[in-house]
Amino acid sequence: MAVNLTPLHDRVVVKRIEEKESVKGGIIIPDTAKEKQQEGEVIAVGSGKREKGELIPLDVKPGDRVLFGKYSGTEITIDDQELLILREEEILAKLGGAAKAAGSRK
């Protein structure tokens, strides 16, 4: 991904992971009626949070898959790509290797 975007401080840029569409019973749900995914891939991270003059690095890095709240962050569009900028504290969980594999077997 060639987005030249660097978040500041404890902000994280996330790209939502698109859900695979599977049709059961022949019913197709339009995109406008679907809920947005709450899982994404970290694209870029800021330098960290400052507390009492000390820089605290972030726990996530580019390439990590994360879960975040339904109404978290600010949605932006750059180069026709929908991205989400959120604070690190809005990230609920980081998905590990086993969780990634289990999520892809749907």
N, CA, C and O atoms as a DFTB+ gen file, in Angstrom:
424 C
 N C O
     1  1       0.845      -1.175       0.000
     2  2       0.000       0.000       0.000
     3  2       0.886       1.232       0.000
     4  3       1.803       1.335       0.814
     5  1       0.628       2.148      -0.885
     6  2       1.513       3.286      -1.072
     7  2       0.905       4.584      -0.549
     8  3       1.011       5.614      -1.215
     9  1       0.278       4.565       0.611
    10  2      -0.289       5.777       1.180
    11  2       0.794       6.464       1.998
    12  3       1.379       5.863       2.899
    13  1       1.055       7.721       1.680
    14  2       2.065       8.484       2.394
    15  2       1.376       9.270       3.502
    16  3       1.062      10.448       3.333
    17  1       1.142       8.617       4.631
    18  2       0.406       9.194       5.745
    19  2       1.094       8.775       7.039
    20  3       1.257       7.584       7.305
    21  1       1.491       9.747       7.834
    22  2       2.138       9.449       9.107
    23  2       1.300      10.024      10.238
    24  3       1.183      11.244      10.352
    25  1       0.711       9.170      11.082
    26  2      -0.085       9.669      12.201
    27  2       0.820      10.260      13.290
    28  3       1.990       9.895      13.408
    29  1       0.267      11.157      14.063
    30  2       1.023      11.804      15.132
    31  2       0.729      11.150      16.477
    32  3      -0.351      10.603      16.698
    33  1       1.715      11.219      17.367
    34  2       1.617      10.787      18.762
    35  2       1.108       9.346      18.890
    36  3       1.754       8.424      18.391
    37  1      -0.036       9.139      19.547
    38  2      -0.524       7.777      19.797
    39  2      -1.628       7.376      18.822
    40  3      -2.468       6.537      19.149
    41  1      -1.632       7.965      17.633
    42  2      -2.642       7.645      16.632
    43  2      -2.175       6.473      15.752
    44  3      -0.980       6.255      15.554
    45  1      -3.156       5.736      15.239
    46  2      -2.897       4.562      14.409
    47  2      -3.795       4.645      13.174
    48  3      -4.973       4.982      13.293
    49  1      -3.254       4.343      11.994
    50  2      -4.036       4.295      10.766
    51  2      -4.342       2.832      10.471
    52  3      -3.441       1.994      10.415
    53  1      -5.634       2.536      10.282
    54  2      -6.090       1.161      10.084
    55  2      -6.914       1.087       8.805
    56  3      -7.712       1.977       8.511
    57  1      -6.708       0.016       8.054
    58  2      -7.544      -0.264       6.885
    59  2      -8.447      -1.424       7.251
    60  3      -7.979      -2.488       7.655
    61  1      -9.753      -1.210       7.106
    62  2     -10.706      -2.280       7.429
    63  2     -10.471      -3.486       6.529
    64  3     -10.166      -3.336       5.346
    65  1     -10.612      -4.678       7.094
    66  2     -10.504      -5.911       6.320
    67  2     -11.896      -6.231       5.823
    68  3     -12.826      -6.397       6.612
    69  1     -12.034      -6.316       4.518
    70  2     -13.336      -6.572       3.911
    71  2     -13.766      -8.005       4.186
    72  3     -12.985      -8.946       4.052
    73  1     -15.016      -8.143       4.570
    74  2     -15.587      -9.450       4.869
    75  2     -15.897     -10.175       3.572
    76  3     -16.411      -9.583       2.623
    77  1     -15.580     -11.457       3.540
    78  2     -15.907     -12.274       2.377
    79  2     -17.421     -12.469       2.335
    80  3     -18.041     -12.831       3.335
    81  1     -18.006     -12.224       1.159
    82  2     -19.457     -12.339       1.039
    83  2     -19.833     -13.769       0.703
    84  3     -19.424     -14.313      -0.322
    85  1     -20.616     -14.364       1.582
    86  2     -21.121     -15.707       1.315
    87  2     -22.644     -15.636       1.374
    88  3     -23.215     -15.079       2.312
    89  1     -23.274     -16.193       0.387
    90  2     -24.724     -16.124       0.270
    91  2     -25.311     -17.442       0.746
    92  3     -24.970     -18.510       0.237
    93  1     -26.205     -17.352       1.737
    94  2     -26.886     -18.538       2.243
    95  2     -28.354     -18.424       1.885
    96  3     -28.988     -17.414       2.189
    97  1     -28.886     -19.410       1.264
    98  2     -30.300     -19.416       0.922
    99  2     -30.663     -18.481      -0.214
   100  3     -31.842     -18.192      -0.420
   101  1     -29.671     -18.002      -0.959
   102  2     -29.940     -17.170      -2.120
   103  2     -30.264     -15.723      -1.808
   104  3     -30.641     -14.982      -2.715
   105  1     -30.133     -15.282      -0.544
   106  2     -30.431     -13.898      -0.179
   107  2     -29.153     -13.081      -0.252
   108  3     -28.151     -13.417       0.378
   109  1     -29.197     -12.012      -1.022
   110  2     -28.041     -11.124      -1.142
   111  2     -28.343      -9.835      -0.384
   112  3     -29.333      -9.158      -0.660
   113  1     -27.487      -9.507       0.565
   114  2     -27.661      -8.283       1.353
   115  2     -26.870      -7.174       0.685
   116  3     -25.673      -7.341       0.456
   117  1     -27.496      -6.041       0.361
   118  2     -26.759      -4.952      -0.286
   119  2     -25.724      -4.339       0.657
   120  3     -25.865      -4.396       1.878
   121  1     -24.680      -3.753       0.064
   122  2     -23.600      -3.156       0.853
   123  2     -24.099      -2.087       1.814
   124  3     -23.544      -1.932       2.902
   125  1     -25.130      -1.353       1.434
   126  2     -25.637      -0.274       2.293
   127  2     -26.306      -0.801       3.550
   128  3     -26.434      -0.064       4.528
   129  1     -26.736      -2.055       3.549
   130  2     -27.410      -2.634       4.707
   131  2     -26.468      -3.414       5.618
   132  3     -26.858      -3.825       6.711
   133  1     -25.239      -3.617       5.175
   134  2     -24.283      -4.394       5.969
   135  2     -23.616      -3.519       7.018
   136  3     -23.429      -2.318       6.822
   137  1     -23.259      -4.145       8.137
   138  2     -22.468      -3.446       9.155
   139  2     -21.018      -3.419       8.711
   140  3     -20.548      -4.333       8.035
   141  1     -20.315      -2.368       9.095
   142  2     -18.896      -2.285       8.749
   143  2     -18.099      -3.217       9.653
   144  3     -18.435      -3.421      10.820
   145  1     -17.044      -3.772       9.086
   146  2     -16.168      -4.672       9.839
   147  2     -15.509      -3.920      10.985
   148  3     -15.190      -2.737      10.858
   149  1     -15.308      -4.598      12.090
   150  2     -14.618      -4.035      13.239
   151  2     -13.231      -4.640      13.369
   152  3     -12.627      -4.616      14.441
   153  1     -12.736      -5.179      12.271
   154  2     -11.403      -5.757      12.231
   155  2     -10.639      -5.070      11.117
   156  3     -11.192      -4.781      10.055
   157  1      -9.353      -4.806      11.369
   158  2      -8.568      -4.140      10.348
   159  2      -7.092      -4.441      10.471
   160  3      -6.641      -5.090      11.415
   161  1      -6.346      -3.946       9.483
   162  2      -4.895      -4.103       9.470
   163  2      -4.262      -2.751       9.712
   164  3      -4.647      -1.756       9.098
   165  1      -3.285      -2.715      10.611
   166  2      -2.577      -1.478      10.923
   167  2      -1.686      -1.122       9.743
   168  3      -0.872      -1.935       9.304
   169  1      -1.841       0.091       9.234
   170  2      -1.070       0.566       8.089
   171  2       0.106       1.421       8.555
   172  3       1.215       1.288       8.038
   173  1      -0.134       2.301       9.534
   174  2       0.923       3.189      10.034
   175  2       0.645       3.518      11.492
   176  3      -0.507       3.520      11.926
   177  1       1.706       3.796      12.249
   178  2       1.568       4.162      13.667
   179  2       2.374       5.422      13.951
   180  3       3.356       5.724      13.274
   181  1       1.929       6.147      14.972
   182  2       2.649       7.336      15.403
   183  2       3.851       6.963      16.254
   184  3       4.147       5.785      16.456
   185  1       4.534       7.980      16.747
   186  2       5.767       7.752      17.511
   187  2       5.515       7.265      18.930
   188  3       6.384       6.633      19.531
   189  1       4.340       7.552      19.471
   190  2       4.035       7.114      20.823
   191  2       3.415       8.226      21.642
   192  3       3.286       9.357      21.174
   193  1       3.035       7.907      22.851
   194  2       2.372       8.842      23.760
   195  2       3.387       9.400      24.747
   196  3       4.261       8.680      25.230
   197  1       3.263      10.675      25.038
   198  2       4.158      11.296      26.032
   199  2       3.449      11.422      27.359
   200  3       2.364      11.998      27.453
   201  1       4.080      10.873      28.390
   202  2       3.580      11.000      29.758
   203  2       4.729      11.416      30.650
   204  3       5.750      10.732      30.723
   205  1       4.561      12.539      31.328
   206  2       5.580      13.080      32.239
   207  2       6.924      13.243      31.535
   208  3       7.977      12.980      32.117
   209  1       6.878      13.682      30.272
   210  2       8.096      13.922      29.511
   211  2       8.753      12.686      28.923
   212  3       9.785      12.792      28.260
   213  1       8.174      11.516      29.155
   214  2       8.758      10.266      28.663
   215  2       7.922       9.733      27.504
   216  3       6.693       9.734      27.577
   217  1       8.570       9.281      26.444
   218  2       7.887       8.735      25.275
   219  2       7.596       7.256      25.503
   220  3       8.503       6.455      25.729
   221  1       6.304       6.912      25.437
   222  2       5.882       5.521      25.610
   223  2       5.514       4.972      24.228
   224  3       4.548       5.440      23.625
   225  1       6.274       3.975      23.709
   226  2       5.997       3.449      22.369
   227  2       4.657       2.703      22.323
   228  3       4.144       2.258      23.350
   229  1       4.110       2.577      21.126
   230  2       2.828       1.898      20.945
   231  2       3.011       0.385      20.950
   232  3       4.091      -0.122      20.646
   233  1       1.939      -0.332      21.299
   234  2       1.974      -1.798      21.350
   235  2       1.700      -2.439      20.006
   236  3       1.911      -3.641      19.847
   237  1       1.232      -1.664      19.028
   238  2       0.943      -2.217      17.710
   239  2       1.953      -1.706      16.694
   240  3       2.586      -0.669      16.893
   241  1       2.094      -2.452      15.601
   242  2       3.025      -2.059      14.537
   243  2       2.342      -2.309      13.194
   244  3       1.364      -3.054      13.134
   245  1       2.839      -1.702      12.122
   246  2       2.241      -1.937      10.808
   247  2       2.218      -3.429      10.469
   248  3       3.196      -4.145      10.685
   249  1       1.091      -3.876       9.937
   250  2       0.922      -5.279       9.587
   251  2       0.103      -6.062      10.603
   252  3      -0.396      -7.142      10.284
   253  1      -0.050      -5.542      11.829
   254  2      -0.849      -6.228      12.850
   255  2      -2.325      -6.168      12.486
   256  3      -2.788      -5.187      11.903
   257  1      -3.063      -7.223      12.832
   258  2      -4.521      -7.214      12.687
   259  2      -5.111      -6.899      14.039
   260  3      -4.723      -7.487      15.048
   261  1      -6.059      -5.963      14.063
   262  2      -6.624      -5.488      15.322
   263  2      -8.144      -5.452      15.269
   264  3      -8.747      -5.418      14.196
   265  1      -8.747      -5.460      16.454
   266  2     -10.185      -5.267      16.614
   267  2     -10.399      -3.909      17.265
   268  3      -9.648      -3.512      18.156
   269  1     -11.432      -3.198      16.814
   270  2     -11.718      -1.881      17.380
   271  2     -13.225      -1.723      17.514
   272  3     -13.990      -2.497      16.939
   273  1     -13.649      -0.720      18.276
   274  2     -15.064      -0.484      18.527
   275  2     -15.822      -0.048      17.284
   276  3     -15.237       0.461      16.328
   277  1     -17.115      -0.254      17.314
   278  2     -17.971       0.039      16.176
   279  2     -17.935       1.509      15.767
   280  3     -17.935       1.816      14.575
   281  1     -17.904       2.408      16.726
   282  2     -17.941       3.837      16.439
   283  2     -16.614       4.525      16.744
   284  3     -16.590       5.732      16.981
   285  1     -15.529       3.791      16.743
   286  2     -14.207       4.334      17.069
   287  2     -13.588       5.048      15.875
   288  3     -13.857       4.716      14.721
   289  1     -12.758       6.029      16.179
   290  2     -11.929       6.651      15.161
   291  2     -12.626       7.610      14.224
   292  3     -13.815       7.899      14.356
   293  1     -11.846       8.094      13.271
   294  2     -12.301       9.021      12.252
   295  2     -12.028       8.415      10.891
   296  3     -10.899       8.030      10.588
   297  1     -13.066       8.332      10.073
   298  2     -12.913       7.750       8.740
   299  2     -12.407       8.807       7.768
   300  3     -12.900       9.935       7.754
   301  1     -11.421       8.438       6.956
   302  2     -10.885       9.324       5.927
   303  2     -10.754       8.530       4.634
   304  3     -10.721       7.299       4.648
   305  1     -10.679       9.246       3.520
   306  2     -10.451       8.606       2.227
   307  2      -9.246       9.256       1.576
   308  3      -9.223      10.468       1.366
   309  1      -8.242       8.448       1.256
   310  2      -7.033       8.923       0.590
   311  2      -6.771       7.995      -0.593
   312  3      -6.718       6.776      -0.436
   313  1      -6.610       8.579      -1.769
   314  2      -6.358       7.797      -2.991
   315  2      -7.395       6.700      -3.179
   316  3      -7.048       5.565      -3.505
   317  1      -8.666       7.033      -2.976
   318  2      -9.788       6.105      -3.133
   319  2      -9.733       4.914      -2.184
   320  3     -10.344       3.881      -2.459
   321  1      -9.017       5.039      -1.078
   322  2      -8.966       3.985      -0.060
   323  2      -9.568       4.540       1.227
   324  3      -9.202       5.622       1.686
   325  1     -10.495       3.780       1.795
   326  2     -11.108       4.190       3.053
   327  2     -10.230       3.711       4.203
   328  3      -9.961       2.518       4.348
   329  1      -9.793       4.661       5.011
   330  2      -8.937       4.370       6.159
   331  2      -9.592       4.897       7.418
   332  3     -10.537       5.684       7.365
   333  1      -9.082       4.458       8.538
   334  2      -9.589       4.863       9.836
   335  2      -8.410       5.318      10.686
   336  3      -7.414       4.603      10.803
   337  1      -8.519       6.508      11.283
   338  2      -7.483       6.985      12.204
   339  2      -8.065       6.901      13.603
   340  3      -9.112       7.486      13.885
   341  1      -7.380       6.167      14.484
   342  2      -7.848       6.064      15.865
   343  2      -6.699       6.115      16.844
   344  3      -5.541       5.895      16.490
   345  1      -7.040       6.407      18.070
   346  2      -6.034       6.398      19.138
   347  2      -5.744       4.942      19.503
   348  3      -6.586       4.063      19.315
   349  1      -4.567       4.708      20.017
   350  2      -4.213       3.340      20.402
   351  2      -5.174       2.811      21.470
   352  3      -5.486       1.620      21.487
   353  1      -5.634       3.674      22.345
   354  2      -6.532       3.233      23.417
   355  2      -7.906       2.796      22.897
   356  3      -8.655       2.150      23.630
   357  1      -8.256       3.137      21.635
   358  2      -9.513       2.702      21.042
   359  2      -9.414       1.301      20.443
   360  3     -10.429       0.710      20.074
   361  1      -8.208       0.774      20.346
   362  2      -8.012      -0.591      19.848
   363  2      -8.324      -1.552      20.989
   364  3      -7.765      -1.442      22.080
   365  1      -9.225      -2.498      20.720
   366  2      -9.674      -3.416      21.763
   367  2      -8.764      -4.620      21.923
   368  3      -8.540      -5.086      23.041
   369  1      -8.239      -5.128      20.817
   370  2      -7.409      -6.332      20.878
   371  2      -6.544      -6.432      19.633
   372  3      -6.871      -5.898      18.573
   373  1      -5.434      -7.132      19.796
   374  2      -4.545      -7.429      18.681
   375  2      -4.691      -8.916      18.404
   376  3      -4.579      -9.738      19.313
   377  1      -4.944      -9.262      17.136
   378  2      -5.133     -10.666      16.771
   379  2      -3.788     -11.318      16.538
   380  3      -2.947     -10.779      15.818
   381  1      -3.578     -12.486      17.149
   382  2      -2.338     -13.228      16.965
   383  2      -2.444     -14.183      15.793
   384  3      -3.442     -14.180      15.072
   385  1      -1.414     -15.005      15.598
   386  2      -1.352     -15.947      14.480
   387  2      -2.498     -16.950      14.497
   388  3      -3.085     -17.223      13.450
   389  1      -2.831     -17.510      15.671
   390  2      -3.898     -18.501      15.752
   391  2      -5.258     -17.872      15.460
   392  3      -6.112     -18.499      14.833
   393  1      -5.461     -16.638      15.911
   394  2      -6.729     -15.950      15.672
   395  2      -6.883     -15.598      14.202
   396  3      -7.990     -15.650      13.666
   397  1      -5.780     -15.238      13.539
   398  2      -5.825     -14.920      12.112
   399  2      -6.249     -16.142      11.307
   400  3      -7.080     -16.048      10.404
   401  1      -5.661     -17.299      11.648
   402  2      -5.963     -18.528      10.923
   403  2      -7.415     -18.951      11.162
   404  3      -8.087     -19.400      10.234
   405  1      -7.901     -18.812      12.394
   406  2      -9.276     -19.192      12.701
   407  2     -10.252     -18.263      12.007
   408  3     -11.311     -18.708      11.562
   409  1      -9.923     -16.979      11.902
   410  2     -10.802     -16.021      11.254
   411  2     -10.894     -16.218       9.755
   412  3     -11.894     -15.836       9.147
   413  1      -9.888     -16.800       9.149
   414  2      -9.895     -16.974       7.703
   415  2     -10.591     -18.272       7.271
   416  3     -10.750     -18.498       6.071
   417  1     -11.006     -19.122       8.204
   418  2     -11.640     -20.392       7.856
   419  2     -13.153     -20.300       7.789
   420  3     -13.812     -21.340       7.749
   421  1     -13.731     -19.125       7.776
   422  2     -15.181     -18.954       7.800
   423  2     -15.849     -19.594       6.632
   424  3     -17.072     -19.536       6.512
